[in-house]
Amino acid sequence: MRQATSLRPRRFTLSLAIAAGAALLVGGCSLNPAPVLFPDGPVTYTERELLMIAAALVLIVIIPVYLMAIIFCVRYRANGGKGKYAPDWTYSAWMDSIVWIVPALIIVALGFVVWDYTHRLDPYKKLASKVPPLEVQAIAQDWKWLFIYPKQGIAVVNELVMPVNTPVSVKITSDTVMNSLYLPALTGQIYAMAGMRTELNFLADEPGTFMGRNVQYSGNGFSKQFFQARATSNEEFDAWVAKVKQAPDQLDSEAYKALAKPSIAHPVTYYSGFEPNLFDNIIAKYAGNEMSMAMPKGGDKGSDAASADATKAATTTGDGADKAGDSTTQPDKAGAN
């Protein structure tokens, strides 16, 4: 009795410690910063829909498993269990059928859903809208994002601004190692690769400020490679463009070389102009290097033409093979991810 009594405080202390540890762990969980569950655009609404459908299909197996675990523990317990003891039982046809047929049907259903949503959420597919899309070019650097607005003639570091209810078409490449652009409140993620072009199409259906980042490890500054995305009214967007156009800095070749140097937590920077064809030149820079390594050292007559063709092909890679760089999804014609 003394031994049992002495163990009680220890057990209580251990239980209290476990409960306190669990409370601390769970205390860090909050749904408030969970844009995947609380989306702000048609793309991510469809992504959430796919997530819920997949979770519901999986629960068809998970719920019965947990229920049976509880029922079996009660029914077949050693003392007082009402289950029939059958040590020689070996096979049940109906049970074997359930074990195989139900998971098979779930796999078929998941396959159908994934096939359907994969095509509906193609990141390269333009969103159906009466409003012309806002064209943006994104370049991944160490460790920051450069956003170029070709039609507006401006460039911005670590800030992406768009009008509400206007489709945004972002063409993406990298001037360093592989990165991955992710804006969870508005769209899925897609890779940024040197010498290649990928694309994201999305829309913000209400004003707000959203956080985007690189989710592909890329070195020392990876953990701080964030950018801010803002959805504003058309008037506010026009005012912002006018503000950027008043910036004293121009992103010429020398300024770009300085900007491309590695930097961590780079501040938002505005450029009132940029070097012509900057985005395409960055893609061609890497594609040209790869092709020059493959060229024979004789300087044959067709080498210049082949190099030019290779550079042209590289700038259009995103329409085909670059789709392999996409690891998530995007919306259907209605802008449904």
C-alpha positions in Angstrom: 0.0 0.0 0.0 2.8 2.4 0.8 4.4 1.7 -2.6 1.1 2.3 -4.4 0.6 5.5 -2.5 4.1 6.8 -3.3 3.6 6.1 -7.0 0.4 8.3 -7.2 2.2 11.7 -6.9 4.7 10.6 -9.6 1.9 9.5 -11.9 0.0 12.7 -11.3 3.1 14.8 -12.0 3.9 12.9 -15.2 0.3 13.3 -16.4 0.4 17.0 -15.6 3.6 17.4 -17.5 2.2 15.6 -20.5 -0.9 17.7 -20.4 1.1 20.9 -20.1 3.4 19.9 -23.0 0.4 19.1 -25.2 -1.2 22.4 -24.3 1.9 24.3 -25.3 2.1 22.5 -28.7 -1.6 23.0 -29.4 -1.4 26.6 -28.3 0.7 27.3 -31.4 -2.0 26.1 -33.7 -4.4 28.7 -35.0 -6.7 28.8 -38.0 -6.4 32.6 -38.3 -3.3 32.6 -40.5 -4.4 29.6 -42.6 -5.1 31.1 -46.0 -5.5 27.6 -47.5 -8.7 27.2 -45.4 -9.8 30.8 -45.7 -9.0 31.8 -49.3 -9.4 35.2 -50.9 -9.7 34.3 -54.6 -11.5 31.9 -57.0 -8.3 29.9 -57.5 -7.8 29.1 -53.9 -11.6 28.5 -53.3 -11.4 25.7 -55.8 -8.2 24.4 -54.2 -10.0 24.3 -50.9 -12.9 22.5 -52.5 -10.5 19.8 -53.8 -8.9 19.5 -50.4 -12.3 19.0 -48.7 -13.4 16.4 -51.3 -10.2 14.4 -50.8 -10.5 14.6 -47.0 -14.1 13.4 -47.1 -13.2 10.4 -49.3 -10.3 9.4 -47.0 -12.6 9.7 -43.9 -14.8 6.9 -45.4 -11.9 4.6 -44.3 -10.6 6.5 -41.3 -13.8 6.8 -39.3 -14.8 3.1 -39.5 -11.3 2.1 -38.5 -11.3 4.2 -35.3 -14.8 3.1 -34.5 -14.0 -0.6 -34.9 -10.8 -0.1 -32.8 -13.0 1.1 -29.9 -15.7 -1.5 -30.5 -13.3 -4.4 -30.6 -11.5 -3.3 -27.4 -14.8 -3.2 -25.6 -16.5 -6.3 -27.1 -13.5 -8.6 -27.0 -11.9 -7.5 -23.7 -10.6 -10.2 -21.4 -13.0 -9.5 -18.6 -16.7 -9.0 -19.4 -16.4 -8.9 -23.2 -19.4 -10.2 -25.1 -17.6 -11.1 -28.3 -17.5 -14.8 -29.3 -14.1 -16.4 -28.8 -13.2 -18.2 -32.0 -9.5 -19.2 -32.0 -9.9 -21.4 -35.1 -11.5 -18.7 -37.2 -9.5 -18.1 -40.5 -11.5 -16.5 -43.2 -14.6 -14.4 -44.0 -15.6 -13.8 -47.6 -17.8 -10.7 -46.9 -15.1 -9.2 -44.7 -12.4 -9.8 -47.3 -14.6 -8.2 -50.0 -15.1 -5.0 -47.9 -11.4 -4.8 -47.1 -10.6 -4.8 -50.8 -13.6 -3.3 -52.6 -14.1 -0.2 -50.5 -10.5 1.1 -50.7 -10.5 0.3 -54.5 -13.6 2.4 -54.9 -12.1 5.3 -53.0 -8.9 5.1 -55.2 -11.1 5.2 -58.3 -13.1 8.2 -56.9 -9.9 10.1 -56.0 -8.4 9.4 -59.4 -11.5 10.9 -61.1 -11.5 13.9 -58.8 -7.8 14.6 -59.2 -8.0 14.2 -63.0 -10.9 16.7 -63.2 -9.4 19.3 -60.9 -5.9 19.0 -62.4 -7.3 20.2 -65.7 -9.6 22.8 -64.1 -6.8 24.2 -62.1 -4.1 24.5 -64.8 -1.9 27.3 -63.7 -1.3 28.3 -67.3 -5.0 28.7 -68.1 -6.2 32.3 -68.3 -9.1 33.2 -66.1 -12.3 34.1 -67.8 -13.1 37.7 -67.2 -14.4 40.8 -69.0 -11.5 42.7 -67.5 -8.1 42.4 -69.3 -5.5 40.6 -67.2 -2.7 42.5 -65.4 0.6 41.3 -66.9 3.5 40.8 -64.4 6.9 39.3 -64.8 8.5 37.8 -61.7 12.2 37.1 -61.3 13.6 35.1 -58.4 16.9 36.4 -57.0 19.0 35.7 -53.9 16.9 36.3 -51.7 14.2 38.5 -53.0 11.6 38.8 -55.8 11.6 41.3 -58.6 8.2 42.1 -60.1 8.2 43.8 -63.5 5.0 45.5 -64.9 5.7 45.7 -68.7 2.6 47.8 -69.6 3.1 50.2 -66.7 6.8 50.5 -67.3 7.8 50.0 -63.7 9.6 47.4 -61.5 9.3 46.6 -57.8 11.2 44.5 -55.4 9.3 42.4 -52.8 5.9 44.0 -53.4 3.1 42.8 -55.8 0.1 45.1 -56.1 -3.0 44.3 -58.2 -6.5 45.7 -58.6 -9.4 43.8 -57.1 -11.4 41.6 -59.5 -8.7 41.8 -62.2 -7.1 38.7 -63.4 -3.3 38.6 -62.8 -1.0 36.7 -65.2 2.5 36.2 -63.7 5.3 34.9 -65.9 8.1 33.5 -63.7 11.8 32.7 -64.1 14.9 32.6 -61.9 18.2 34.4 -62.1 19.7 32.1 -59.5 19.0 28.5 -58.2 15.5 27.0 -58.4 12.9 28.9 -56.3 9.2 28.4 -55.9 6.7 31.3 -55.8 3.8 30.7 -53.4 0.9 33.1 -52.6 -1.4 30.8 -50.6 -4.3 33.2 -50.2 -4.7 33.6 -53.9 -3.0 30.8 -55.8 -0.9 27.6 -55.6 2.8 27.4 -55.9 5.0 27.0 -59.0 8.7 26.7 -59.6 10.9 29.4 -60.9 13.9 27.9 -62.9 16.8 29.6 -64.6 16.5 29.5 -68.4 12.8 28.5 -68.2 9.5 30.3 -67.9 6.5 29.2 -65.8 3.2 31.0 -65.2 0.5 31.6 -62.6 -2.9 33.0 -63.2 -5.1 34.2 -60.3 -7.4 36.9 -59.1 -8.2 38.6 -55.8 -11.9 39.1 -55.2 -11.6 41.4 -52.3 -9.2 44.0 -51.0 -6.5 42.8 -48.7 -2.8 42.3 -47.9 -1.4 38.8 -48.4 1.9 37.2 -47.7 3.9 35.4 -50.5 7.2 33.7 -50.3 9.7 31.3 -51.8 9.0 27.7 -50.6 12.0 26.1 -52.2 15.1 26.1 -50.1 17.7 28.3 -51.8 20.4 29.1 -49.3 21.1 31.3 -46.4 18.4 33.9 -46.9 15.6 31.4 -47.8 13.8 31.8 -44.4 13.3 35.6 -45.0 12.5 35.5 -48.7 9.0 37.0 -48.4 7.1 39.5 -50.4 3.9 41.4 -49.8 0.9 41.2 -52.1 -1.8 43.9 -52.0 -5.2 43.9 -53.7 -6.6 47.4 -54.0 -9.2 49.3 -55.8 -8.5 50.5 -59.4 -8.0 54.1 -58.2 -5.6 53.0 -55.5 -3.7 50.9 -58.0 -3.4 53.8 -60.4 -2.2 56.0 -57.6 0.4 53.3 -56.6 1.7 53.1 -60.2 2.0 56.9 -60.4 3.9 56.8 -57.1 6.4 54.2 -58.4 6.9 56.2 -61.7 8.1 59.1 -59.5 10.9 56.9 -58.1 14.4 58.3 -58.9 15.9 54.9 -59.6 16.0 53.2 -63.0 16.7 49.5 -63.4 19.3 49.6 -66.1 21.9 46.9 -66.6 24.3 48.2 -63.9 21.5 48.7 -61.4 20.2 45.2 -62.1 23.7 43.7 -61.6 23.8 45.4 -58.2 20.3 44.2 -57.3 21.1 40.6 -58.3 23.8 40.4 -55.7 22.6 38.2 -52.7 20.8 40.2 -50.0 18.7 39.1 -47.0 15.4 40.8 -46.0 15.7 43.3 -48.9 13.4 46.3 -48.4 10.7 47.1 -50.9 12.3 49.1 -53.7 10.7 51.0 -56.6 12.1 51.5 -60.1 10.4 54.0 -62.4 11.9 52.2 -65.5 13.8 49.1 -66.5 16.0 47.8 -69.2 14.0 46.7 -72.3 13.4 42.9 -72.6 14.9 42.3 -69.2 12.8 39.3 -68.5 13.5 37.6 -71.8 17.2 38.4 -71.6 17.5 36.7 -68.3 15.9 33.5 -69.6 18.1 33.7 -72.8 21.2 34.2 -70.6 21.0 30.7 -69.1 19.6 29.0 -72.3 22.5 30.5 -74.3 25.1 29.2 -71.8 23.7 25.7 -72.1 23.6 25.8 -75.8 27.1 27.2 -76.2 28.5 24.2 -74.2 26.8 21.9 -76.6 28.1 23.6 -79.7 31.1 22.2 -81.6 34.3 24.3 -81.5 34.6 24.8 -85.2 32.4 27.8 -85.6 30.4 26.2 -88.4 28.1 28.3 -90.5 24.9 27.1 -88.8 26.1 27.7 -85.2 24.8 31.3 -85.0 21.4 30.4 -86.4 21.1 27.4 -84.1 22.0 29.5 -81.1 19.4 32.1 -82.0 16.8 29.3 -82.5 17.7 27.8 -79.1 17.3 31.1 -77.4 13.9 31.7 -79.0 12.8 28.3 -78.0 13.9 28.8 -74.4 11.8 31.9 -74.0 8.7 30.0 -75.0 9.4 26.8 -73.0 6.8 27.8 -70.4 4.0 27.0 -72.8 5.0 23.3 -72.9 7.6 21.4 -71.0 7.9 24.0 -68.2 4.6 22.9 -67.0 6.5 20.1 -65.3 7.8 22.8 -62.9 4.3 23.2 -61.4 3.7 21.4 -58.1 0.3 22.7 -57.4 -2.8 23.7 -59.2 -4.8 26.7 -60.6 -8.3 27.4 -61.7 -10.7 26.6 -64.6 -12.2 28.9 -67.1 -14.4 30.5 -64.6 -11.4 31.1 -62.3 -12.8 28.6 -60.1 -7.6 26.2 -57.3 
